[in-house]
Amino acid sequence: MSLKLSLIAAVSENGIIGAGLDIPWQAKGEQLLFKALTYNQWLLVGRKTFESMGKLPNRKYAVISRTERHSDDPDCQFFTSTEKALEGLKNHTDHIFVSGGGEMYKAMLPEVSTVHLSRIHKEIEGDIYFPALPASFHKVFEQSFLSNIDYTYQIWQKSE
């Protein structure tokens, strides 16, 4: 079975996705998109992101950690590399969401076919940036939302 890789992120006007381990904004409604899209899906995340977000209900996690770890939870598996995670998950699912953090986005962006991006319409202070989308991606969907902080949800597809 071939594995489809999608990436999901929220990014501010100035490219910020995080401040330390925190998401430095609360745009009402924006996290509902994340919840809906990732419901019952496998999420590929770095260890620090996993520890800061915690285990969300009805999600399965492939956590990348340089240190060998073990989990008795079938919905949470640890891997020492993204390659091992993708190899280990291909018998469990046909779709994985790359869900952070910054290092994981940078490493996996060239591998994904679809990017779900929430553009937060505000300049935010932070220290973790989202990498630039390669020119091989084109926008196929966009919807704007008015909220306490306005945002636009976009879907980008990689050209074959």
HUWOVEN-V262715 format. One record per residue. N is the residue number from 1. RES is the residue in one letter. PHI is phi in degrees with one decimal (999 if undefined). OMEGA is omega in whole degrees, -180 to 180 (* if undefined). NEAR is the number of other ideal C-beta (glycine too) atoms within 12 Angstrom. Layout:
((N,RES,PHI,OMEGA,NEAR) (N,RES,PHI,OMEGA,NEAR))
//
This chain:
((1,M,999,-179,10) (2,S,-87.6,-172,11) (3,L,-99.2,176,27) (4,K,-94.1,179,23) (5,L,-111.4,173,36) (6,S,-117.3,177,33) (7,L,-123.9,178,46) (8,I,-130.0,-177,42) (9,A,-155.8,170,46) (10,A,-121.0,-174,43) (11,V,-137.6,-179,41) (12,S,-78.0,179,32) (13,E,-53.7,-178,22) (14,N,-98.9,172,20) (15,G,85.8,-178,25) (16,I,-79.7,172,27) (17,I,-117.8,-179,38) (18,G,-164.0,173,33) (19,A,-127.7,-172,19) (20,G,63.4,180,17) (21,L,-95.3,-175,22) (22,D,-104.1,166,21) (23,I,-87.9,-168,32) (24,P,-84.7,174,24) (25,W,-157.9,173,31) (26,Q,-132.9,176,17) (27,A,-95.2,-175,30) (28,K,-57.3,178,16) (29,G,95.5,-175,23) (30,E,-64.0,-179,36) (31,Q,-68.9,176,25) (32,L,-65.4,176,18) (33,L,-62.4,179,30) (34,F,-58.9,-178,30) (35,K,-60.8,-177,20) (36,A,-66.8,-176,18) (37,L,-70.4,-175,28) (38,T,-97.5,-179,32) (39,Y,-56.7,180,18) (40,N,59.8,180,17) (41,Q,-108.4,172,32) (42,W,-85.7,177,36) (43,L,-111.6,176,43) (44,L,-99.5,-175,46) (45,V,-136.6,171,44) (46,G,-77.1,-177,35) (47,R,-58.7,-177,29) (48,K,-63.9,178,22) (49,T,-63.1,180,35) (50,F,-60.4,-179,32) (51,E,-67.4,-179,19) (52,S,-80.1,-179,22) (53,M,-85.0,-176,25) (54,G,75.4,-179,15) (55,K,-88.7,179,19) (56,L,-78.9,-180,24) (57,P,-65.4,176,12) (58,N,59.0,174,15) (59,R,-131.5,174,31) (60,K,-117.6,-172,32) (61,Y,-121.5,166,40) (62,A,-111.2,-174,44) (63,V,-103.1,179,43) (64,I,-95.6,-180,37) (65,S,-139.1,179,28) (66,R,-64.4,180,16) (67,T,-90.1,177,11) (68,E,-60.3,179,14) (69,R,-135.5,179,20) (70,H,-134.6,177,13) (71,S,-132.8,176,19) (72,D,-85.0,-179,9) (73,D,-83.4,-179,15) (74,P,-64.3,179,11) (75,D,-91.6,180,22) (76,C,-145.1,-179,25) (77,Q,-117.5,179,32) (78,F,-104.4,178,27) (79,F,-136.1,-180,32) (80,T,-90.9,176,20) (81,S,-155.3,177,21) (82,T,-65.9,179,32) (83,E,-59.9,180,18) (84,K,-65.7,179,20) (85,A,-64.2,-179,35) (86,L,-63.2,178,30) (87,E,-64.2,-178,17) (88,G,-68.7,-176,24) (89,L,-93.0,-172,31) (90,K,-65.3,175,20) (91,N,-92.4,-177,12) (92,H,-109.6,-174,21) (93,T,-155.4,174,28) (94,D,-113.2,-178,16) (95,H,-147.6,178,28) (96,I,-130.0,174,40) (97,F,-99.8,171,40) (98,V,-75.7,-169,43) (99,S,-124.9,174,41) (100,G,114.2,-4,40) (101,G,-88.7,-173,38) (102,G,-54.9,180,31) (103,E,-65.5,180,26) (104,M,-66.8,177,40) (105,Y,-60.5,-179,37) (106,K,-60.6,-177,25) (107,A,-67.7,-170,25) (108,M,-97.7,-177,35) (109,L,-52.6,179,30) (110,P,-65.3,-175,20) (111,E,-92.9,-173,26) (112,V,-84.8,178,37) (113,S,-104.0,-178,29) (114,T,-134.3,176,30) (115,V,-121.8,173,40) (116,H,-100.1,-173,36) (117,L,-124.8,170,39) (118,S,-100.0,177,39) (119,R,-90.3,-180,36) (120,I,-85.7,-173,39) (121,H,-83.6,179,24) (122,K,-162.9,173,25) (123,E,-83.7,-173,15) (124,I,-125.5,173,29) (125,E,-84.4,179,18) (126,G,-177.0,-177,27) (127,D,-130.6,178,17) (128,I,-120.4,-174,33) (129,Y,-109.0,173,22) (130,F,-85.9,179,34) (131,P,-68.7,178,26) (132,A,-65.5,176,17) (133,L,-70.4,177,28) (134,P,-62.5,-180,19) (135,A,-62.0,-180,9) (136,S,-72.0,179,17) (137,F,-98.2,174,25) (138,H,-132.4,-176,19) (139,K,-76.6,180,20) (140,V,-114.9,-180,18) (141,F,-156.0,176,17) (142,E,-153.8,174,17) (143,Q,-141.9,-180,20) (144,S,-94.9,180,18) (145,F,-128.9,173,24) (146,L,-92.7,-177,14) (147,S,-155.0,174,22) (148,N,-58.2,167,15) (149,I,-126.3,-179,26) (150,D,-63.4,179,22) (151,Y,-149.1,178,34) (152,T,-127.2,177,28) (153,Y,-92.0,-178,34) (154,Q,-129.3,171,29) (155,I,-118.4,178,27) (156,W,-115.7,178,31) (157,Q,-116.3,175,23) (158,K,-79.8,175,24) (159,S,-72.1,180,14) (160,E,-82.3,*,7))
//
